[in-house]
Amino acid sequence: MNDIKSFVGGVLCSLMALLDPIKDFEIAMVFVFTLNYLCGCTADAVNGTKWSMKKTLWFGLECFVFLGIIVFLFLIGHFLHKREEALFCAQWACIIASWAYAKNILRNLKQIFKKGGTMYMIVDVLYFIVSFELIEKIPYVKRYIEAKQAEINKKREKNE
């Protein structure tokens, strides 16, 4: 039994050492996901919506899937001997996800604070910057959003 524990411990330690370059990305994303969850729950409570186990499970699933994607992006790049490129991909995936979740966090904060209050105005300005101005700085995101908007507009035209 001790041999099995030692083997499992050795495998886990080796895996953790292999994933050390993306450790900071993973920790940062856990913070982003947790803040998103807390702001969403607080916004629901302020607006009179009851706590939902479904949202909690969805939070866990999103964390698991995204962190898994980052790990696999890095591992695939590592084993293809493209470690720097793998780090670059993992980093940009985290940046884009942080942008998307920052929009959602700020939207939830707007629902929490009293409209017209100082914090509401601060959050509203930040929401504007993150939603519209920051898009210009992230490669390919503006084109993606424009393409999705065009797709939505085509569907609306067909339905009319």
N, C-alpha and C positions, 0 to 999 in steps of 0.2 A: 504493500500500500504506500509506503514511503517513497518507493521508486516512482510510482505514478505521480504522486504529489511533486516530487522533484522535477520530473519530466515536464509536467504542466507548468510549473513555476518557471523553468528554464525557457520554455516556448513563449510564455507570456512576457518574460523579461526581454527576450530577443525581439519580439514583436514591438514592444514599447521602445526599445532602442532604435529599431528601424524607423518608427514613426516619429521620432524625436524632432525632426525638422519641421513637421507640421503641427506640433503640440500647441504652439501659440495660436495658430489659426483655429484649432479645435476649441480651445478655451475661450477665445474671443467670440466664436459663434455660439457657444453655450450661453454666454452672457447676453448676446443679442436675442437669442430665442427666449431666454428666461424673461428679459425685460419686455419683450413683445407679449408674452403670456400674461405677465403681471399687469401691464397697461391694458390689455384686452379685458381681463377679469375686472379690473377697477372700472373701466368704462362701462362694462355691462352692469356692474353694481350701481353705479351712479345713474344709469338710465333705466334702472328697474328690472333688468333682465336677470333671471336666476342663474346660479352657477350650473355649469353643464359638464358632466363627465365626458361627453363627446369631445368638447373643446380640449379638455385635459389630455385625453388619449390622442387627439390630433396633434397636439403640441409634442408629445413624446414621439409620435410617428415621424413628424417633420424633422425633429432633431436627429433621430436615428437614421433616416434616409439621407439627409444632407451630409451628416458627418460621415456616413458610409461612402457617399459619392466622393467626398474629399479624400478619404483614405484610399479608395480604389484608384482615383486619378493619380495620386502620388505613387502607390505601389506599382501600377502599370508602367508609369514613367521610369521609376527606379529600376525595374527589371528589364526595361528596354535600354538601360544605360543612358537615359535622358533625365537625370535627376534635377538639373536646373530648370528644364522646361516643365517638368512635373510640378515643381515648387511654384513656378510662374502660373500654371493653370490653376492650382489649388488656391493661390493667393487671389487671382482674379475672380474665381468662383465665389470666394468669401467676400470680396469687395462688392460684387454685384448683389449677392444675397443680403449683405448689410445694408445696401442702398434700398432694396425692396422692403426689408423689414423696418428700416428707419422711417420710410413713408408710412407704413402701417402703425408704428409706434406713435408717430406724431399725429396721425389721424385720430388714434384713440385718445391721445392727450388733449386734442381739441374738444373731444366729447366730454372729457372730465372737467375741464376748467370752464368757468362762467364766461359766456360770450361777452366780449367788450372789456374783460379784465386784463390786467397787465400780463399775466402768464399766458392767457389765451392769445394775446397779440404776439408775444414772443414765439409761441409755438406755431402760430399761423404763419409768421414770416419764415420760420425754419421749414415748415411744411412746403411753402411756396418754393424756397430755395432747393430743397431736396427733390421735390416733385418735378420742377420745370428747369431750373438752372443747372443742376448737377448732371442732368442727362447729357448735356453737351460735353461733359468731361469724361464720360465713360464710353470707351470705344464700342461701337456696334449697337449700343442700347437704344440710341435715338432712332436708328434705322429699323430696329426690331419693333419699337413702339409705333412708329409710323406705318409699318407693314401690317401690324395687328389692327390699327385703327382703320386702315384701308379695307381690310378683310371684314371688319364689323360694319363699315359703311356699305359694302357690297351686299351683305346679308340683309341689311335694312332696306336697300333699294329693291331687292328681290321680293321682300315681304310686302312692299307697298303696292 
